[in-house]
Amino acid sequence: MVDEIQIVDFKALEAFGQRVFCALGVPAEDALWTSQVLVRADLRGIESHGVGRIRRYVSGIQKGLIAPRARMKIVHETPVSALLDAENGLGQVAGRRAMQIAMEKAIQRGTGWVAVRNSNHFGIAGCYSMMALERDLIGFSTTNSHGYVIPTFGKEPILGTNPLSVAIPAGAERPFVLDMSTAVVTSGRLEVYHRKGKKIPLGWAVDERGLPCDDPGRILANLKAHRGGGILPLGGEGEDYGGHKGYGLDAWADIFSGVLSGSGYLNTLYPKDKEGREMPSRVGHFFGAWRIDLFRPVEEFKRDMDDFIRRLRQSTKAEGQDRIYVHGEKEFELEEKHRQMGIPLSKKVYGELRAIAEELKIPWDL
Amino acid sequence: MVDEIQIVDFKALEAFGQRVFCALGVPAEDALWTSQVLVRADLRGIESHGVGRIRRYVSGIQKGLIAPRARMKIVHETPVSALLDAENGLGQVAGRRAMQIAMEKAIQRGTGWVAVRNSNHFGIAGCYSMMALERDLIGFSTTNSHGYVIPTFGKEPILGTNPLSVAIPAGAERPFVLDMSTAVVTSGRLEVYHRKGKKIPLGWAVDERGLPCDDPGRILANLKAHRGGGILPLGGEGEDYGGHKGYGLDAWADIFSGVLSGSGYLNTLYPKDKEGREMPSRVGHFFGAWRIDLFRPVEEFKRDMDDFIRRLRQSTKAEGQDRIYVHGEKEFELEEKHRQMGIPLSKKVYGELRAIAEELKIPWDL
């Protein structure tokens, strides 16, 4: 069964998302940016982080877990760093502000680093690292997130699918944009397999005993019911294929996002109160930017980046393969296509958006 | 067939290594440090980067590819950064100098970043990131290296097993030390399987056609003869298990080490001249350090790091497992054991060291 599709214009989708957030009390500019971050994920083919998630943000604001007009404040600052308290505001709004600060400091002092505490899910990490590209900076971003991932030899999903992103300018070529979760797959992939009634490959997830499992329905139900089991870190189960490396990258992202910022981390994220009610997520993020000319003239660097990218692309293909991708390339191509042709939304997501429009009594024009 | 073992005192081994490098014209202090970096790998159980590699450094110096007394120079400097030209000197010596500069800048300005060009193999990346721990800094190190790794969908080993390392102080607990190659395994692991006549798991490497292969001898012979094929990036073959993520981390390490420093990268590393003779490797590195109090008071941070580490360690184990490790833990435990009980060297490595002693006419006391 293939999902039915509705094609939607990206600008109209951005405007719709903005109306949703405005209706919930988010200031217009913040509402637009938050919507743009979600739509950018759909543009780039990362549906798991696109407008399909908008319901969760809506609920978060409606339940009072996410503050639509948070008064974010800088808690501590140096010429090369800042600690931002997002005061339970939208992760997208906190992320943009933090990355802007990191970039300003990088432009002034060569490099800038900003940790964020008390934030929320910020969408795709690449949206922030890529901000740096507009100023010819190298950008870095990471965040922690809800517990879905098992540490090596464990069975408790104590880690998030915590992403790492690095965006690096090139010259004539597109920039290098690494934007990766540190898990083998996202929970969104499991949901797709489950919906299609397909088994998942062994090496993606473990069951409530911590043993390999190919049944996505069981994994998802276990995660929901906190029965143990979950997604494996990049590198898979145990240490044979380097699962401990993915686990280490995941922990690194969590330490920088959660511990260095003084926010939540591991299973202190998404806490509940004594009555079992959800409390603010305490998600943290971490951002950085470097000037290229700390090390080399920008033009020289970009020339070599072009050469770097071309050497990879032109290197010999495996039998049966006709293309080697450089990071970001697939996503930029999809983005160009989707900007022109529209974004394909599943009927399910499309229907959800329509329901949200009715609930919030905002115009529906998609 | 299990390798026979000779137990060697680590201090004696350090002193022996120092004598080797001194005999080749390396100044005493640099010779000791270089030897210590190699012995540290053996202490920590990372034999692939231990004294078993000393022959390659000896040959490099004897062939004139590595300069024993390089006049390394700072090419460009800002209050938060430097570019160091290692002038074909030892990677260990360049790495220490660069990390010291990064740390000094971090102590003065909050963060420091140093790129190194025209260097050589520097041993384990963790030796440099861990230098930061002594000053309560967070340390970062990476390097590029000889081409053994295949980009996703490729069959040409154009990437190195380029490591990433991050060292983060804790309080009562041992520091968090991530020190990982961005490939599934090192070529050293393939050599061990080959020696024992064992097949390697599918998902570690591909043959000359770029197809999965479980014969380590064939992979190693192909690498030697430049017939194509090699080790897979972390995440394995194709994209199903995230191989494109490992490939992305590998490329990131190469860009920072090689492109940002203006050194060699990809297949421009380890070049040969027109007559096919080896030329200096043009290996590059990249180092960084952050002060913790850019973001939080150090003691608060360390207290939370202890909690972070304990939560991981104490989280529920998978069926059949009795321990969850935090990164660096295994290596610190081995290091303590080996410092007391001696380092187990294979008879092969032991014999090589003895042969080097005879060739260089230096005292043999191991």
Chai-1 contact restraints between the chains, C-beta under 6 A:
chainA,res_idxA,chainB,res_idxB,connection_type,confidence,min_distance_angstrom,max_distance_angstrom,comment,restraint_id
A,T78,B,G110,contact,1.0,0.0,6.0,A-B,restraint_1
A,T78,B,L294,contact,1.0,0.0,6.0,A-B,restraint_2
A,V80,B,G110,contact,1.0,0.0,6.0,A-B,restraint_3
A,V80,B,T111,contact,1.0,0.0,6.0,A-B,restraint_4
A,S81,B,G110,contact,1.0,0.0,6.0,A-B,restraint_5
A,S81,B,L294,contact,1.0,0.0,6.0,A-B,restraint_6
A,L83,B,F295,contact,1.0,0.0,6.0,A-B,restraint_7
A,G110,B,T78,contact,1.0,0.0,6.0,A-B,restraint_8
A,G110,B,V80,contact,1.0,0.0,6.0,A-B,restraint_9
A,G110,B,S81,contact,1.0,0.0,6.0,A-B,restraint_10
A,T111,B,V80,contact,1.0,0.0,6.0,A-B,restraint_11
A,A115,B,F295,contact,1.0,0.0,6.0,A-B,restraint_12
A,P151,B,L312,contact,1.0,0.0,6.0,A-B,restraint_13
A,P151,B,I324,contact,1.0,0.0,6.0,A-B,restraint_14
A,F153,B,A318,contact,1.0,0.0,6.0,A-B,restraint_15
A,F153,B,Q321,contact,1.0,0.0,6.0,A-B,restraint_16
A,F153,B,I324,contact,1.0,0.0,6.0,A-B,restraint_17
A,G154,B,S315,contact,1.0,0.0,6.0,A-B,restraint_18
A,G154,B,A318,contact,1.0,0.0,6.0,A-B,restraint_19
A,G154,B,I324,contact,1.0,0.0,6.0,A-B,restraint_20
A,K155,B,T316,contact,1.0,0.0,6.0,A-B,restraint_21
A,K155,B,A318,contact,1.0,0.0,6.0,A-B,restraint_22
A,E156,B,S315,contact,1.0,0.0,6.0,A-B,restraint_23
A,E156,B,T316,contact,1.0,0.0,6.0,A-B,restraint_24
A,I158,B,S315,contact,1.0,0.0,6.0,A-B,restraint_25
A,V166,B,W252,contact,1.0,0.0,6.0,A-B,restraint_26
A,I168,B,I255,contact,1.0,0.0,6.0,A-B,restraint_27
A,L178,B,G248,contact,1.0,0.0,6.0,A-B,restraint_28
A,L178,B,W252,contact,1.0,0.0,6.0,A-B,restraint_29
A,M180,B,K245,contact,1.0,0.0,6.0,A-B,restraint_30
A,M180,B,G248,contact,1.0,0.0,6.0,A-B,restraint_31
A,V184,B,Y241,contact,1.0,0.0,6.0,A-B,restraint_32
A,V184,B,G242,contact,1.0,0.0,6.0,A-B,restraint_33
A,G203,B,Y241,contact,1.0,0.0,6.0,A-B,restraint_34
A,R209,B,E319,contact,1.0,0.0,6.0,A-B,restraint_35
A,G210,B,A318,contact,1.0,0.0,6.0,A-B,restraint_36
A,G210,B,E319,contact,1.0,0.0,6.0,A-B,restraint_37
A,L211,B,E319,contact,1.0,0.0,6.0,A-B,restraint_38
A,L234,B,G235,contact,1.0,0.0,6.0,A-B,restraint_39
A,L234,B,G242,contact,1.0,0.0,6.0,A-B,restraint_40
A,L234,B,K245,contact,1.0,0.0,6.0,A-B,restraint_41
A,G235,B,L234,contact,1.0,0.0,6.0,A-B,restraint_42
A,Y241,B,V184,contact,1.0,0.0,6.0,A-B,restraint_43
A,Y241,B,G203,contact,1.0,0.0,6.0,A-B,restraint_44
A,G242,B,V184,contact,1.0,0.0,6.0,A-B,restraint_45
A,G242,B,L234,contact,1.0,0.0,6.0,A-B,restraint_46
A,K245,B,M180,contact,1.0,0.0,6.0,A-B,restraint_47
A,K245,B,L234,contact,1.0,0.0,6.0,A-B,restraint_48
A,G248,B,L178,contact,1.0,0.0,6.0,A-B,restraint_49
A,G248,B,M180,contact,1.0,0.0,6.0,A-B,restraint_50
A,G248,B,H327,contact,1.0,0.0,6.0,A-B,restraint_51
A,W252,B,V166,contact,1.0,0.0,6.0,A-B,restraint_52
A,W252,B,L178,contact,1.0,0.0,6.0,A-B,restraint_53
A,I255,B,I168,contact,1.0,0.0,6.0,A-B,restraint_54
A,V259,B,D304,contact,1.0,0.0,6.0,A-B,restraint_55
A,V259,B,M305,contact,1.0,0.0,6.0,A-B,restraint_56
A,V259,B,F308,contact,1.0,0.0,6.0,A-B,restraint_57
A,L260,B,F295,contact,1.0,0.0,6.0,A-B,restraint_58
A,G262,B,R296,contact,1.0,0.0,6.0,A-B,restraint_59
A,Y265,B,F308,contact,1.0,0.0,6.0,A-B,restraint_60
A,L266,B,R311,contact,1.0,0.0,6.0,A-B,restraint_61
A,L294,B,T78,contact,1.0,0.0,6.0,A-B,restraint_62
A,L294,B,S81,contact,1.0,0.0,6.0,A-B,restraint_63
A,F295,B,L83,contact,1.0,0.0,6.0,A-B,restraint_64
A,F295,B,A115,contact,1.0,0.0,6.0,A-B,restraint_65
A,F295,B,L260,contact,1.0,0.0,6.0,A-B,restraint_66
A,R296,B,G262,contact,1.0,0.0,6.0,A-B,restraint_67
A,D304,B,V259,contact,1.0,0.0,6.0,A-B,restraint_68
A,M305,B,V259,contact,1.0,0.0,6.0,A-B,restraint_69
A,F308,B,V259,contact,1.0,0.0,6.0,A-B,restraint_70
A,F308,B,Y265,contact,1.0,0.0,6.0,A-B,restraint_71
A,R311,B,L266,contact,1.0,0.0,6.0,A-B,restraint_72
A,L312,B,P151,contact,1.0,0.0,6.0,A-B,restraint_73
A,S315,B,G154,contact,1.0,0.0,6.0,A-B,restraint_74
A,S315,B,E156,contact,1.0,0.0,6.0,A-B,restraint_75
A,S315,B,I158,contact,1.0,0.0,6.0,A-B,restraint_76
A,T316,B,K155,contact,1.0,0.0,6.0,A-B,restraint_77
A,T316,B,E156,contact,1.0,0.0,6.0,A-B,restraint_78
A,A318,B,F153,contact,1.0,0.0,6.0,A-B,restraint_79
A,A318,B,K155,contact,1.0,0.0,6.0,A-B,restraint_80
A,A318,B,G210,contact,1.0,0.0,6.0,A-B,restraint_81
A,E319,B,R209,contact,1.0,0.0,6.0,A-B,restraint_82
A,E319,B,G210,contact,1.0,0.0,6.0,A-B,restraint_83
A,E319,B,L211,contact,1.0,0.0,6.0,A-B,restraint_84
A,Q321,B,F153,contact,1.0,0.0,6.0,A-B,restraint_85
A,I324,B,P151,contact,1.0,0.0,6.0,A-B,restraint_86
A,I324,B,F153,contact,1.0,0.0,6.0,A-B,restraint_87
A,I324,B,G154,contact,1.0,0.0,6.0,A-B,restraint_88
A,H327,B,G248,contact,1.0,0.0,6.0,A-B,restraint_89
